[in-house]
Amino acid sequence: MSDPNHARRTAVHLLDQVLGEGRLLSECYAAGALEKLAPEDRARAQRLAAETLRNLERADRVLKKHLKKTPPMTVLNVLRLGAVELCSGGAAHGVVNAMVAIVSKHRRHGQLKGLVNAVLRKVAEDGPAEWAKLRVPRLPNWLRKPLVQAWGAEAMLGMEAAHFTGASLDVTVKPNSDLSALSGETLPTGSVRIANAGQVSALSGYETGDWWIQDAAAALPARILNVRPGENVLELCAAPGGKTMQMAAVGAKVTAVDVSKNRIARLQENLSRTGLQAELIVGDALEQQGQFDAVLLDAPCSATGTIRRHPDLPQAKDGSDFGVLIELQAQMLAHAWSLVKPGGRLMFCTCSLLPDEGECQVEDALDMFPEMAADREALLLPGVDPDWISEEGGLRLRPDYWPERGGMDGFYMALLRKSA
């Protein structure tokens, strides 16, 4: 049976994990944080946690004048969740009582239920009016500063607006499938965008494998690589498999590699649902051997381009691991290049907004490998603005692009051709 307060308690637990322990929501889900919830409560807990993280700056501003000192993390997160609900139209009586009940049952902080009651009643009175006047939340300085340096203050404001709005559901359509029942918008690049999608597995065509979830930006690397039927293609860091399915759907012989056994299992589930085939390998990308007509490397990265749908990322991370990721990307790019046949091609991509994880990697690779050339013409697919092509010959996508359509994930990609 559905229990709204169970969903709220779980949302508070998720906030504690992200803001107190530095864990990503995806890690919490993988660890079973949602397992005991009914499907509707699971969805509600996810939505409440994401909305609170997306509105964290606003919630803290609204709460600040009602708090003489910062309460313990769990209590603060209860207050944040309550403030977001109240300022977003939640019924004051129900929200306040629910938050008081959550704190009252806490083993260590139950005595602070009076504080929660008093603060949230004040927020219910004046919070909604104040909320409407607050600015769009900004990224933490550790990430905002380098992005402003890279793209400028105006672009940064546009990206933050896109992050605050969140993301609709984008899907890639299996060839010869009919998605008319979904009533989605076909985007200029060919993806289909569905607003207010609800439960994904209940949508028309899901069970029959007519489509799969894939942001419009994430769908472009495979389209640009443009594999042909019968080509031997290797995808490194392949899970959850959107690009694998794109390439398998046109008849390429795809070998998909990922280091995670669980992620490969998820990729197999996606292939089974869509009726597509690929050889799956659990393994380290740097240990793969062979020669391929085409290689697609979606390298591990900061994932800073995905904040529209993952508002936990800038709150859970601090950038301290970026240097390790950048070095790993360089190693993977060089190894992937060694697996490309003469006359073949490599698609290098990252879902990052940081030039060090995109433009700079390709600049260095072009200097390192004389037989490598960036193919600019291949980037000019329908819907791609030529201004998005960067100086070294890659394609830079940002969340502030397509603002009238709801934006896109931040992505970088470059098609690199090897001389024969």
C-alpha positions in Angstrom: 0.0 0.0 0.0 1.2 3.5 -0.9 2.4 5.6 2.1 3.3 9.3 1.3 5.2 9.6 4.6 7.3 6.5 3.7 8.3 8.2 0.5 9.2 11.4 2.4 11.3 9.5 4.9 13.1 7.8 2.1 13.6 11.2 0.4 15.2 12.5 3.6 17.5 9.4 3.7 18.5 10.1 0.1 19.3 13.7 1.0 21.4 12.6 4.0 23.4 10.3 1.7 24.0 12.9 -1.0 24.6 16.0 1.2 26.1 14.2 4.2 28.0 11.3 2.7 28.8 12.5 -0.8 27.0 9.6 -2.5 25.2 9.9 -5.8 21.5 9.0 -6.0 22.3 6.3 -8.5 24.6 4.7 -5.9 21.9 4.9 -3.3 19.4 3.2 -5.7 21.9 0.5 -6.5 22.4 -0.1 -2.8 18.7 -0.8 -2.4 17.4 2.5 -0.9 14.1 2.2 -2.8 13.5 -1.6 -2.5 10.9 -1.6 0.2 8.7 1.1 -1.4 5.6 0.5 -3.5 6.2 1.7 -7.1 4.3 4.9 -6.6 6.2 5.7 -3.4 9.5 4.9 -5.1 8.7 7.4 -7.8 7.6 10.0 -5.3 10.7 9.6 -3.2 12.9 10.1 -6.2 11.0 13.1 -7.3 11.0 14.7 -3.8 14.8 14.2 -3.4 15.5 15.5 -6.9 13.3 18.6 -6.4 14.9 19.4 -3.1 18.4 19.1 -4.5 17.4 21.3 -7.5 15.9 23.9 -5.1 18.6 23.6 -2.4 19.8 27.2 -2.6 16.2 28.5 -2.4 15.2 26.3 0.5 18.3 27.4 2.5 17.5 31.0 1.8 13.9 30.6 3.0 14.9 28.7 6.1 17.9 30.9 7.1 15.9 33.7 8.8 14.0 31.2 10.9 17.1 29.3 12.3 19.4 30.7 14.9 21.9 28.0 14.3 22.2 25.1 11.8 20.5 22.0 13.1 21.9 18.4 12.6 22.0 17.3 8.9 19.0 15.0 9.0 16.8 17.7 10.7 18.0 20.3 8.2 17.1 18.0 5.3 13.7 17.5 6.7 13.3 21.2 6.9 14.6 21.6 3.3 12.2 19.0 2.0 9.3 20.6 3.9 10.2 24.1 2.6 10.3 22.9 -1.0 6.9 21.2 -0.6 5.3 24.2 1.1 6.7 26.7 -1.4 5.7 24.5 -4.3 2.0 24.5 -3.3 1.9 21.7 -0.8 -0.9 21.7 1.8 0.6 23.3 5.0 -1.2 21.1 7.5 -0.2 17.8 5.8 3.4 18.8 5.0 4.2 20.2 8.5 2.6 17.3 10.3 4.5 14.8 8.1 7.9 16.5 8.7 7.2 16.6 12.5 6.4 12.9 12.5 9.6 12.1 10.6 11.7 13.9 13.2 9.8 12.7 16.2 10.6 9.1 15.3 14.3 9.8 14.9 16.4 8.1 17.6 18.8 10.9 18.1 16.9 14.0 17.1 13.3 13.4 18.2 13.5 16.3 20.7 13.8 18.7 17.8 10.3 18.1 16.5 9.2 21.3 18.1 11.8 23.2 16.1 10.6 21.6 12.9 7.0 22.4 13.7 7.7 26.1 14.5 10.0 26.7 11.5 7.8 25.1 8.9 4.7 26.9 10.1 6.5 30.2 9.6 7.7 29.0 6.2 4.1 28.1 5.3 3.1 31.7 6.1 5.7 33.7 4.2 7.8 31.2 2.2 5.7 30.9 -1.0 5.7 34.7 -1.6 9.5 34.9 -0.9 10.1 31.8 -3.0 8.8 33.4 -6.2 11.3 36.3 -5.9 14.4 34.2 -5.5 16.9 33.8 -8.3 17.4 30.6 -10.2 19.7 28.4 -8.1 23.4 28.6 -9.0 25.9 25.8 -9.1 28.4 25.4 -6.3 31.4 27.6 -6.8 33.8 24.6 -7.3 32.0 23.9 -10.6 30.5 27.3 -11.5 33.9 29.0 -11.6 35.5 26.8 -14.2 32.4 26.8 -16.3 32.1 30.6 -16.3 35.7 30.7 -17.3 35.1 28.3 -20.2 31.8 29.6 -21.5 31.1 33.0 -20.0 28.7 34.3 -17.4 25.7 34.7 -19.7 26.0 31.1 -20.9 26.3 29.9 -17.3 23.0 31.6 -16.4 21.4 29.8 -19.3 22.8 26.5 -18.2 21.6 27.0 -14.7 18.2 27.9 -16.0 18.2 24.6 -17.9 19.3 22.7 -14.8 16.6 24.2 -12.7 13.9 23.4 -15.3 15.0 19.7 -15.4 14.7 17.3 -18.3 11.8 15.8 -20.2 12.0 12.2 -21.4 14.0 11.8 -24.7 13.8 8.5 -26.6 15.5 7.0 -29.6 13.2 5.1 -31.9 14.0 1.7 -33.3 13.9 1.8 -37.1 10.4 1.2 -38.6 8.7 1.6 -35.2 5.6 3.8 -34.8 5.6 6.2 -31.8 2.5 8.2 -32.7 0.7 6.9 -29.6 3.3 8.7 -27.4 2.3 12.1 -28.7 5.9 13.2 -28.4 7.8 16.0 -30.2 10.3 14.9 -32.9 13.4 17.0 -32.3 15.5 18.4 -35.2 18.2 15.7 -34.6 15.7 12.9 -34.7 15.1 12.1 -31.1 11.5 12.1 -29.7 10.9 14.3 -26.6 7.9 13.4 -24.3 6.8 15.9 -21.7 5.3 14.7 -18.5 6.0 11.1 -19.4 5.0 9.5 -16.0 5.9 5.8 -15.5 8.2 4.9 -18.3 7.4 1.2 -18.4 3.7 2.0 -18.9 4.3 4.0 -22.0 3.2 2.7 -25.4 6.0 0.8 -27.1 8.1 0.2 -24.1 7.3 -3.5 -23.6 7.6 -4.2 -27.3 11.0 -2.5 -27.5 10.1 0.2 -30.0 12.3 2.7 -28.3 14.8 3.3 -25.5 15.6 6.3 -23.2 18.4 8.4 -24.5 18.9 12.2 -24.3 18.9 13.9 -27.6 22.6 14.9 -27.1 23.6 11.4 -26.1 22.1 10.1 -29.3 24.3 12.1 -31.6 27.7 10.3 -31.2 26.4 7.1 -32.7 24.5 9.0 -35.5 27.7 10.8 -36.4 29.8 7.6 -36.3 27.3 6.4 -38.9 28.1 2.7 -38.8 27.0 0.5 -41.7 25.5 -3.0 -41.9 28.2 -5.7 -41.3 30.8 -3.3 -39.9 32.8 -4.6 -36.9 32.3 -2.0 -34.2 33.6 -1.8 -30.7 32.0 0.3 -28.0 34.0 0.9 -24.9 32.3 1.9 -21.6 29.1 0.9 -23.3 26.4 0.5 -20.5 23.5 1.2 -20.2 23.6 0.7 -24.0 21.8 3.4 -25.8 24.6 3.8 -28.4 25.1 0.0 -28.6 21.4 -0.4 -29.6 21.6 2.5 -32.1 24.5 0.7 -33.9 23.0 -2.8 -33.6 19.7 -1.5 -35.0 21.4 -0.7 -38.3 23.0 -4.1 -38.7 26.5 -3.5 -37.4 28.4 -6.3 -35.6 28.8 -4.6 -32.2 31.1 -5.7 -29.4 30.1 -3.8 -26.2 32.5 -3.6 -23.3 31.9 -2.3 -19.8 33.8 -2.9 -16.6 30.7 -3.3 -14.5 29.0 -6.7 -14.4 25.7 -5.1 -13.2 25.7 -2.5 -15.9 26.4 -5.1 -18.6 23.4 -7.1 -17.2 21.3 -4.0 -17.6 22.5 -3.6 -21.2 21.5 -7.2 -21.8 18.1 -6.5 -20.5 17.8 -3.5 -22.8 18.9 -5.6 -25.8 16.5 -8.4 -25.0 13.6 -5.9 -24.7 14.4 -4.3 -28.0 15.2 -7.6 -29.8 18.7 -6.4 -30.8 22.0 -8.3 -30.6 25.5 -7.4 -29.6 28.4 -9.3 -28.0 28.8 -8.2 -24.4 32.0 -8.3 -22.5 32.7 -7.5 -18.9 36.1 -6.0 -18.9 38.5 -3.1 -18.7 38.5 -0.9 -21.8 42.3 -0.5 -21.5 42.7 -4.3 -21.9 40.7 -4.8 -25.1 42.5 -6.0 -28.2 41.7 -6.4 -31.9 41.1 -4.2 -34.9 37.8 -2.6 -35.8 36.2 -0.6 -38.5 34.9 1.8 -36.0 35.3 2.4 -32.2 33.1 4.4 -30.0 34.5 5.5 -26.7 32.1 7.2 -24.2 34.8 7.8 -21.7 34.3 8.0 -17.9 34.0 11.7 -17.0 32.7 14.2 -14.5 29.1 13.8 -16.0 28.7 17.6 -15.5 26.6 17.7 -18.7 23.8 15.7 -17.1 22.9 17.9 -14.2 19.5 18.6 -15.8 18.5 15.1 -14.8 21.0 14.5 -12.0 20.8 17.5 -9.6 22.6 15.5 -7.0 25.9 15.5 -8.8 27.1 19.1 -8.0 26.0 18.5 -4.3 27.7 15.1 -3.9 31.0 15.9 -5.6 33.6 18.6 -5.2 35.8 18.1 -8.3 38.6 16.5 -6.4 38.5 13.4 -8.6 38.5 15.3 -12.0 42.3 15.1 -12.4 42.2 11.3 -12.2 39.3 11.1 -14.7 41.1 13.4 -17.2 44.2 11.3 -17.1 42.1 8.1 -17.6 40.4 9.6 -20.6 43.7 10.4 -22.3 44.8 6.8 -21.7 41.5 5.4 -23.0 41.5 7.6 -26.1 45.1 6.5 -27.0 44.2 2.9 -26.5 41.0 3.1 -28.4 42.9 4.7 -31.3 45.2 1.7 -31.4 42.1 -0.5 -32.0 41.0 1.4 -35.1 41.9 -0.2 -38.5 43.7 1.9 -41.0 41.0 3.9 -42.8 38.7 3.4 -39.8 37.3 5.9 -37.4 36.9 6.6 -33.7 34.1 8.5 -31.9 35.4 10.0 -28.7 32.7 11.5 -26.4 32.1 12.6 -22.9 29.0 13.9 -21.1 31.0 16.8 -19.6 30.9 20.5 -19.8 34.6 20.9 -19.0 36.9 21.5 -21.9 39.6 19.5 -20.2 37.4 16.4 -20.7 36.6 17.2 -24.4 38.2 19.8 -26.6 41.6 19.6 -24.8 41.7 15.8 -25.0 41.1 15.9 -28.8 43.6 18.7 -29.3 46.3 16.7 -27.5 45.4 13.5 -29.5 45.6 15.3 -32.8 49.1 16.5 -31.8 50.1 13.0 -30.7 48.9 11.0 -33.7 49.9 12.3 -37.1 47.5 9.8 -38.8 44.5 11.2 -37.0 42.2 13.9 -38.5 39.0 15.4 -37.1 36.0 15.0 -39.5 34.1 18.3 -39.3 31.7 17.5 -42.2 30.3 14.4 -40.4 29.1 16.6 -37.5 26.7 18.5 -39.7 23.6 16.4 -39.2 20.1 17.8 -39.3 19.5 19.9 -36.2 23.2 20.6 -35.5 24.1 24.3 -35.5 27.4 24.9 -37.3 28.3 27.3 -34.5 28.4 24.3 -32.1 31.5 23.0 -33.9 34.6 23.8 -31.9 38.0 25.0 -33.1 39.7 21.6 -33.1 36.9 19.9 -35.0 34.6 18.5 -32.3 31.0 19.2 -31.5 30.2 21.0 -28.2 26.6 20.7 -26.8 25.4 22.6 -23.8 22.2 22.6 -21.6 21.4 26.2 -22.6 21.0 25.2 -26.3 17.4 24.7 -27.5 15.9 26.7 -24.5 12.6 26.9 -26.3 12.5 23.1 -26.4 13.7 22.4 -22.9 17.5 22.2 -23.5 19.7 19.2 -23.9 22.5 17.5 -21.9 26.0 18.9 -22.1 28.1 16.7 -24.3 31.3 16.7 -26.3 32.1 14.5 -29.3 34.6 14.3 -32.1 34.8 11.9 -35.0 38.5 11.0 -35.6 39.5 9.3 -38.9 42.7 7.2 -39.3 44.5 7.5 -42.6 44.7 4.3 -44.7 
